[in-house]
């Protein structure tokens, strides 16, 4: 008999499971001296390709001063390049360097490999149910992204 859960119980269990999954995957990364915040900002920059530091702070929900410090550290490590805006020199644009893009791709690959190995431990029925749930999970992400 299937367990009946309330909407709040489902949301709580899902939040807990996804939070733990994300935390364990964040621990899977190449041997670097980057802090979790630095890795997240670098990943966001690589995803954007090029982004203003203010837009980056807003999209990541971080204090602009904190983002500026993190970007300076990433720039010193050769992972991002900062440039001033053409129309307004006060505007700082940032983009990943080739080394930064490589590092982000390496982190993604290692996280994907770790997750794939963990999925091998599931039964075929569990894997099938997980695959069937992917469209619903993607819809939840989209609803949250849109602020619904």
LINKA-V497922 format. One record per residue. SS is DSSP state (hx for helix, st for strand, lp for the rest). PSI is psi in whole degrees, 0 to 359 (999 if undefined). Layout:
ss=SS psi=PSI
ss=SS psi=PSI
This chain:
ss=lp psi=131
ss=lp psi=141
ss=lp psi=133
ss=lp psi=122
ss=lp psi=149
ss=lp psi=166
ss=hx psi=318
ss=hx psi=321
ss=hx psi=318
ss=hx psi=313
ss=hx psi=318
ss=hx psi=315
ss=hx psi=319
ss=hx psi=315
ss=hx psi=315
ss=hx psi=313
ss=hx psi=315
ss=hx psi=324
ss=hx psi=315
ss=hx psi=318
ss=hx psi=312
ss=hx psi=318
ss=hx psi=314
ss=hx psi=323
ss=hx psi=324
ss=hx psi=332
ss=lp psi=345
ss=lp psi=103
ss=lp psi=161
ss=lp psi=158
ss=lp psi=98
ss=lp psi=169
ss=lp psi=15
ss=lp psi=140
ss=lp psi=164
ss=hx psi=320
ss=hx psi=319
ss=hx psi=319
ss=hx psi=318
ss=hx psi=318
ss=hx psi=316
ss=hx psi=316
ss=hx psi=318
ss=hx psi=320
ss=hx psi=316
ss=hx psi=321
ss=hx psi=319
ss=hx psi=329
ss=lp psi=304
ss=st psi=137
ss=st psi=149
ss=st psi=147
ss=hx psi=325
ss=hx psi=317
ss=hx psi=323
ss=hx psi=315
ss=hx psi=316
ss=hx psi=316
ss=hx psi=330
ss=hx psi=356
ss=lp psi=37
ss=lp psi=157
ss=lp psi=132
ss=hx psi=325
ss=hx psi=318
ss=hx psi=316
ss=hx psi=318
ss=hx psi=317
ss=hx psi=315
ss=hx psi=317
ss=hx psi=323
ss=hx psi=319
ss=hx psi=318
ss=hx psi=324
ss=hx psi=317
ss=hx psi=327
ss=lp psi=358
ss=lp psi=23
ss=lp psi=337
ss=st psi=159
ss=st psi=133
ss=st psi=140
ss=st psi=155
ss=st psi=149
ss=lp psi=149
ss=lp psi=317
ss=lp psi=330
ss=lp psi=111
ss=lp psi=343
ss=lp psi=340
ss=lp psi=124
ss=st psi=127
ss=st psi=147
ss=st psi=144
ss=st psi=155
ss=st psi=146
ss=lp psi=168
ss=hx psi=320
ss=hx psi=321
ss=hx psi=316
ss=hx psi=319
ss=hx psi=315
ss=hx psi=317
ss=hx psi=317
ss=hx psi=322
ss=hx psi=317
ss=hx psi=316
ss=hx psi=314
ss=hx psi=317
ss=hx psi=322
ss=hx psi=319
ss=hx psi=317
ss=hx psi=318
ss=hx psi=317
ss=hx psi=319
ss=hx psi=320
ss=hx psi=319
ss=hx psi=324
ss=hx psi=334
ss=lp psi=336
ss=lp psi=349
ss=lp psi=156
ss=lp psi=161
ss=hx psi=322
ss=hx psi=320
ss=hx psi=318
ss=hx psi=319
ss=hx psi=315
ss=hx psi=323
ss=hx psi=316
ss=hx psi=319
ss=hx psi=333
ss=hx psi=345
ss=hx psi=313
ss=hx psi=322
ss=hx psi=318
ss=hx psi=319
ss=hx psi=324
ss=hx psi=322
ss=hx psi=315
ss=hx psi=315
ss=hx psi=318
ss=hx psi=319
ss=hx psi=320
ss=hx psi=322
ss=lp psi=0
ss=lp psi=22
ss=lp psi=999
